[in-house]
Amino acid sequence: MIRVDAFLLAVAVCSALGVVAAQHQSRKLFSELEREQTRAHGLDVEWGQLQLEQSTWAAHARVEKIAGERLRMRPPARGQMISIGGPVVAAPPVVKR
């Protein structure tokens, strides 16, 4: 009878230690999950800011302004433009100078 009691006591102690270890692991993983969720939220915020910044930098008016001011680019004259992929339009005659 004492052997059975000792065996049951050992099983109960092992079971209790297993529960404690599982709870510790669970808390540790939950803490890590919260940390990663916080990081993911921060990355989402940064992604939104980068998209906004990209749309600002790539705005047509801004690109056109910089092209004119810094690079001194101007729109081509009316006779210098050729449309590709649209309706068939006769190209302007090439004038050699």
N, C-alpha and C positions, 0 to 999 in steps of 0.2 A: 504494500500500500504506500509506503514511504517513497519507493522508487517511482510510482505512478505520479504521486504528488510532486516530486522533484522534477520529473519530466514535464508535467503540465506547467509548473512554475517556470522552467527554462523556456518552454514554448511561448508562454505569456510574455516573458522578458524580451525574447527575440522579436516577438510580434510588436511589442511596444517600441523597441528600438527601431524596427522597420517603419513604424508609423511616424516616429520622430524624424527619421532620415527622409522619408517621403515628403513630409510637411516642409522640412528645410529646403529640399530640392524644389518643391513647388513655389515657395516664397522667393527663392533665388531666381527661378525662371520668370515668375511674374514681374519681379523687379527689372529684369533684363528686357522683358516685353514692353514695359512702360517706358524704359529708357529709349528703346528703338522706336516706339510710337512717337515719342517726343522729337526724336531726330528726324523721323519721316515727316512730321508736321513742319519742322523747320526747313527741310528740303523742299517741301511743297510751296512754302512761302517764298523761298529763294527762287524757285522755278518761276513763280508768277512774276516776281520782280524782274527776272532776266527776260521773260517774254515781253514785259512792258518796255524795258530798256531797248530790246531789239526792235520793237515796233517804232520806238522813238528814233533810233539811229537810222532805220531804213525808210523813214517817211520820205515820200517822193519829193515834197517841197524842200526838205532839208538837203537831200542828195543833189537836187537841182541847184540850190543856192551855193553849196560848197563847190560844185562843178564850175559854176560861173565865177565865183570869187577866187578860189584858190588855184584852180586849174585853167581858168580863163577859157572855158569851153562855152560855145554858143550853139544854139539849135541850127541845124543845117538849113540852107536856103531851100525854098520851095522846089526848085528844079533838081536838087541834089538827092531827094528822097526817092527810094524805090520800095514798093510794098511787095513783100514776099508771103505767099501762102493765102492771100486774100483773093478777091476776084481778079481775073486776068486784066491787067492794065498795061498798055504799051509803055515801055520804058522811054524816058526822054532821050532825044538824040544826043549822042556823045559829040561834044564840040572840042576839037583839038586846037590848042592855042600855040 
